[in-house]
Amino acid sequence: MLLRTDRGKSFVLRRYPRRNTCAVEAALMELVRERVPVPEVVYADDGGDLLGEPFMLTRFASGVPLTSVFAGAAEEDGAQLAEAVAEVLVAIHSVRFGRPGFFSDGALRPDATPPEHHDDLAAFVEAAVARGNAAAALSETERRALVELGARCAPLVAETAGADQLVHSDFNPKNLLMRPGDHGTWRVSAVLDWEYAFSGSGLFDLGNMLRFPQDLSPGFAERFPGAYEKAGGVLPGRWREISEALDLFALSDLLTRSPDHPLFPQAAAAIRQRLTPQS
């Protein structure tokens, strides 16, 4: 919710009626603010004492959503945009916690119990297909193939065991605000929505960013891995396979949403493409 004062100042009020990550988000933004552009936290009430539910108040972060920048970008803009986004992602991944895991409170100790099957790709995919709405988009043959794909990709996920980088976990164009720089360039002005962040492999974020290539500007996907390494990020030899395997957690979870959810058909299409043998 956008709030404006009579003195011309703007703030954003975010409520947490279902999943209370208020304390975690506020602590994370304080932790990274010297390295990563984030909205300034004015006040966080994770106990819900003032409004009856947890909320966080931040200063309004100005900028153009990266989705809009991509929509008007030309192919020659892809390299510069990739560098701007990769630089910020490397800064996020430079934060380490000493062990993998999820955060339970503002202390940011990765000690919370993982959500169901979040440490077992094969079981996670199978459960998502069984309890979700996959049948609304995928045939029975495709659903079986997806479960088999999850099992085949589990060893790739295992290669990231022990990774302790800060993972944003929702790092994609809709959560990045941009500002114009010099000579037609762009820079990231704010990274939004840290509610799903955890300690793990940064390849989760690469898989997320490159999940829907049709939504990116021309040339961005091709330049992004090199830009990430140029900014100081380290990619293993099979980074693409591993990042796509990790992204199956998110794609499978999207199949548990309503078929009316805007990302549901995109997730189904992305899964169907991964099930199609590449020549």
N, C-alpha and C positions, 0 to 999 in steps of 0.2 A: 504494500500500500504506500503510495507516494503522499507525503505530507509537506505542505508549504506554509511557512510562517508569514505573518504580516510584515516581517522585515526582509522578505525575499530569500530566506534560506530554505533549502529543500532537504528532506530526510526520507528514508525508506523504513517503514515498519513491517517487520516480518514476524508472523505468528507461527506457532508450532502446535497445532491442535491434535495432530496424530502421532508424529514421530519427533520426540523432543531431543533435538541435537543442538539446542541453543547454546549451551555451555561449550560444547566441542567446537562449533563454528566460530564463536567469539574468540576462543583461545587460539584456534588455528590462524585466524586473521591477524591476531596480535603477534603470533609467532613469526609469520612470514612477511609482515608489512615492510620490513627493511629490505627485502629481496624481491617481493612480488607486489605489483599494484593491486590493492584490494580496497574496498570501501572502509572508511574509518568507523569503528564501532563507538557509538556514543553511550549506549547503555544496553545491558543484557540482563534479563530477568528469567533465568532458567527454572525458577520455582513457581512462576505464575502468580506471584503475590499481588502485583498491581492490577493486572487485567483479568485474572482468573485463568490464564493460560500462559505458557512461556512465550516470550517475545524478545526480539532484538531490534534496536533502533540504530541505524547507520546513517551517515551523511550520504546524500545522493551522489553517486558516481556518474559523471557525465561521460558520454561516449556514444559511438555508433555501434550497434550490434554487428559482430563479425558476419552474421548471416546476411545483413544488408550490404556490407562491404563486398562480400563474395558475389552477390547478385549483380553488382555493377563493375566487377573487376575484369580486366583484360588478361590475356595469357601472359603478357610481359609483367603483370603485377604479382604473379604466383610466387616467384622467387623471393621478393621482398616481404610479402605477407608470411611466407613460410619461415623466414628468418626471424621476423618479429614475434611470431607465436612460439617458435621453438626456443627462443631465448628465455621466454617466461617459463616454459615448461621445464627446461633444464634447471632454472632457479628453484622451482617447486621440488624437483627431484633431488636437489642438493641437500634438502633437509632429511636427516636420518634419525631413527629412534632406537637403534640397537637391537630391535627384534620386530618381527612382523606381527600384525594383529589389528584389532579394531579398538576404537576409543570409547570409553564409557562415560567420561566426564571431562571437565576442563583441565584436569591434570595432564591429559594427553599421554597417558600410559597405554600402550597397545595391549591391554589385558582383558578386554571384553570378550565374552563368549561369542564366537562367530554365529551369524544367522544360519539357519538350517542349510546344511550342505555347502556352505560357502567355501569350504576347504576341500571339496570333492567334486570336480567338474562332472564326472560321469553321473553321480547321484543327483547333482543339481539339475542337469539337463533332463534326466529321466523324470524327476519330480515335477519340473516346470511343464513338461509335455503332458503329464498325467493330470495335473490339477488345473491347468490353464485353459486357454481358448485356442490352442494350436490347431484343433480340428476345424476351426472356422477359416483357416488360411492354408493349411497344409494337408495333403492327402495322407492316408494311412501309411502308404509306402514312404512318403517323405518324413513322416513323424518317426517311423522306425529308423530311417537313415540318419535323422538328426541325433537320436539316442546313440546310435552306433558311432557317429562322428564325435560325440562327447567322450565316449570311451576311448576312441583312438587318440584324441587330443590330450587326454589326461596326462600322459608322460611328458608332453611339452609343458604343461602347467607345472608339473613337478620340478622342472628345471629352474623355476623361480623360487623354490623353497628357501626360506631364510632371508629373502630380500626385505630391506627395512626402510625403503624410501617413502617419503610422503607421496601418496597417490591421491590426486584430486577426485578421481573416479567418476566425474561428470564433465570432463574436459572436452568441450566441443563448441562449435561456433555460437550457439545460443547463450553460452555462459561467458563469453568474452566480449568486452567493450573495447572499441578502438578509437584512437584520436589521430587526426592528420598530423604528419610531421613535415619535414622540409622536402621540397621538390617532388611532391605527389606521393610521399611515403606514408606508411601507417605504423603506429605503435600501439601496444596493448595498454589501455588506460585502467582496466579493472578486470579481475577474475572473480566471478560471482559463484554463489551456491556451493558451499563446501560441506554440505550435510552428509555426503556419502564418503568423505575422505577416510583413509585408513593408512596403515603402514604396510608396505608390500613392494611389489615390482612396478616400476614406472611404465613398464610395457602395457599395463592396463590402460594408461592414458593415451598411448600411441594408438592402440586398437580402437579406443573410443573416438579419437580425433579423425581417424581414417575410415571409420565404419561405413559412412555413406558417401563415397567419392563423388556421386552425382551432385551433392550439395556443396562441394568445394569449388573454389575458383579454378579455372584452367591452369594447369602447371603446379598447383599447390601440393597435391599428393606426391607427385614425383620428386619435388624439391624438399619436402619436409624432413625425410630421414637424414639427408645430407646436412640440412640446416641444423638439425638437432645435434649431430656430431660436431659440426663446426662451432656450436655454442658451448661445447664441452660435455655433452651427453655421451654415454657409452652404450652402443648397441651390440648385442651378441650376434654371432654369425647367422643364427636362424631367427632373428628378431621378428621378422614378419610372420612366420608360422606361429611363433609363441604368442605374439600380440593378438593374432586372430583367434588363437585357442582361448586366451584369457577373455576375449570379448564375447565368447560364447556364453559366459555367465550372464552378461547384460542382455544379449539378444534373446536368450531363452527366457529370461525374466520378463522381457517385453511381451512375450507370448502369453503371459498370465494376465495381461491387462485386457480391458474391453476391446473388442474389434473396432470400436469407434474411436479409440485413442489414436491421435495423429501419427504416432510412431509405430503402431501395430502393423500396418501394411508394409511400411519400410523395413521393419525387422523381418517380417516373413519373406520379403523379396531378397533381403541380404542373405538369409539362411538358405533360401532356395538356390541362390547363386553359389554358395559354398558347397552345396550338395551336388552341384553339377560338375562332373569331371572336366578339368581344364586341359585343353589340347596343347 
